[in-house]
Amino acid sequence: MPWTDALLRFQEIDLELQQINRRLTEIAAILHDESELSQARQRAEQTAQAAHTANKTQKDIEFELQRVQTDLQQTERRLYDGSVTNPRQLEDLQAKSQSLRRRIAKLEDDLLEAMVAREEADTDATTAATHLQEVSARRAVLCQALTAERDTLQAREQVLRQEAQHVQERIPSNILDTYHYLHSRTGGIPVARLNGEICSMCGVEVLKPTQRKVKNGEEAYCDGCRRLLVA
């Protein structure tokens, strides 16, 4: 393999390795980013806690309502069973009965509001839990696919690096040094082809002496972009 062909292949390998590296970086970032899952989990936890609180509030009101209703039954039994004859005590029982009835009316209103709030909270919790399951499932599928892709890319990267080691042995050391020197100065593409009289990268017409060097397999550089030129 002529050094010019080896140099072109080395650049092809280099470019593919760059692409692999970029993609591996993207994959690592995606696998590391669990923000959507964290937000869904946090939402599910918050709504579950809100539903628990709403259910407890409803049960507390129901318990208090039952207690007050029992107290009213006992008060009115004493008021009407004839066991209390003292006018003052009867007035107190009547006042207590009226107070308890007002309390019951208030608790019934509170209970209705609590039931509505509990239903809404349960719905929100169910929706959030379902969403969390969906996000978790999508995340699992995505991670599985990305992990498989990463493994494939890493295997390909290893093959390319081994090939690069063999290819660069066919490239003169001074050319290889120039390649690395130009790498960052040419956007990662230090080598260009000479298509007829034109540089394949910058489109400049190459001078005749430069063309002769290229065709003779000698070290030559584009007169426009200063890349290494090969036929």
N, C-alpha and C positions, 0 to 999 in steps of 0.2 A: 504494500500500500504506500503510494507516494506521500510525502509529508503534507502536501497540500490537501489530499483527500483525508488524511488523518486529522488535519486541523479542522476541516469542515465537520467531520464526524464528531470531533471533540466539542465543537461549538453546539452541534445539535444535541449532544448529551447534556451539555451545560444548560442549554435552554430548557430542556425537558426537566432537568433537576430543579431548575428555578420554579417551574410551574408546579412540580410536585411539592416543593417546599412551601410555596404560597398556599396550595390547597391543604397541606398538612397543618399549616398555621390556622387556616380558616376552620378546619375540622376541630382542632384543639380548642379554639375559641367557642365554637358552638357547643361542644361537649361540656365545656366549663360553665357556660352560661345557663343557669337554671332559674333565671329571673321569672319566666312565665310560670314555671311549676311552683316556685316559691310564692308568687302572688296568688295563684289558685289555692294553694294549701293554706295560706294565711286567710284568704277570704272564706274558705270552708270552715276553718277554726273559729273565725269571728262570728259567722252566721250560726254555727252550731252552739256557741256560747250564748248568743242572743236568743236562740230558740229555747235553750235550757232555762234562761232567765225568764222568758215570757211564760213558759209552762209553769215555772215555780210561782210566778206572780199570780197566775190564774188559780192555781191550787190554793195559794194562801188566801185569796179572796173567797173562794168556795168554802174553805174551812171556816173563815170568819163569818160568812153569811150563814152557814149552818149553825154555828155557835149562837149568833144573835137570834136566829129563828127559834132555836130551842129555848133561849132565854125569854123570848116573847111568849111562847106557848106556856111556859111555867108562870110567867107574870099574869097572863090573862086567865089561867086556871085559878090562880089565887084570887083574882079580881072577881070572878063570877061563881066560884064554888061555894061561897058563903062562909068560908073559913075566916075571912077578915071582915069585921063589922065596924071597926073604928073609922069614922069619917076621914080623919087626917091620913090614915094609912091607905084608905081607898083612893084618896086624891093622889097620893104619891104613886100608887100602882098605876093609876090612869095616866099620869104624867110620864111614868117610865114606859108604859105601853106605847104612848104616842112617840116618844123619843126612839124607841126600838123600831117602830114602823118606819120612821124617817131614816133611821140608820140602814134598815133593810133596803129601802128604795134606793138609797145612795150606793149600797154595795151591789145591788142588781145592775145599776148603770155601770159601775166600775167593772163588774164581771163581764158585761157585754163588750165593753171596750177591750178588756183583757183577752177575751176570746178572739176578737178580730185581730188584735196584735199578735196573739199566739199563732193563729193561722198564717198570717203574713210571714212571721218569723220562721215557721216550719217550712213554708214554701221557699223562702230565701235559702234556708239551710239545705233543702233537697236540691235546689238548683245549683248551689255552690258545690255540693258534694258530687253531683253528676258532672259538672264542669271539671272538677279536679280529676275525676276518673278519666274523662276524655283527654285532658292535657297529659296525664300520666301515661295513658296508652300511646298517644302520639309521640311523646318523648321517648318511650321505650322502643318504638319502631324506628324512630329517627336515630337514636343512639346505636341501635343494632346495625342499621345501614351504614352509618358513618364509621363505626368501628371496623366493619368489614372493608369499607373503602380505604380506611387508614392502613389496615394490614396489607391490602393489595398494593397501595402506593409505597409503603415501606419496603415491601419485597422488591418492587420495581426499582426503587431507589438503590437498593443494595446491588442489584444486577448492573445498573447503569454505572455506579461508582467503580465496580470491578472492571467493566468495559473501559471506562475512562482511564484507569490505570494502565491498561494494555495499549490503548490508543496513543496516549501521550508519550509513550516510549518511542514512538515512530516520529515524533515531532522534535526538531532541533531545540535545544535548551534555550537558545537566544530568542527563537520564535515564540516559545512557550512563555518566556518572561515578558515579551512584548504583548502577547495575548492578555496576560493578567494585568499588565500596566494599562492597556487600553480598555479593559473590561468596564470599569466604572465610568470611563470617559465617553463611552459609546452606547450607553444604555444597555449594557450586557451583551452587545452584539459586536465584537471587535473584528469579525471577518466578513468580507463581502465578496460576492462573485463578480467576475468581469464578464458581462454579457455583451459580446461583440466588442464595442469600444466604451460601453457605459457601465458605471458602477451600479450594482443591483440595489444598493442601499440609498445612496444620495442622488442618483440619476445624472451625475456629472460625467461628461465625456473625458475619458482618461487620456493623458498625453501619450504619444507614440512610444517614447522610451520606456514609460511605465508599462505600456501594453506588452512590449517585447520581453521585459523582465517577467511579467506574469506568465506569458506563454512559454517562456524558457524554464518555468518552475523556480524562479529566483524570488527572494524576498522583495516585496514591493508594496507600496501604500497608495491608496486612492489620493489623487491630487485635490479632491474636494473634501471628503470627510476624514481622511487620514486613517481609514481602516486598512487592515491587512487585506490585500487583494489576492484571490486565487482564480484560476481559470475554471 
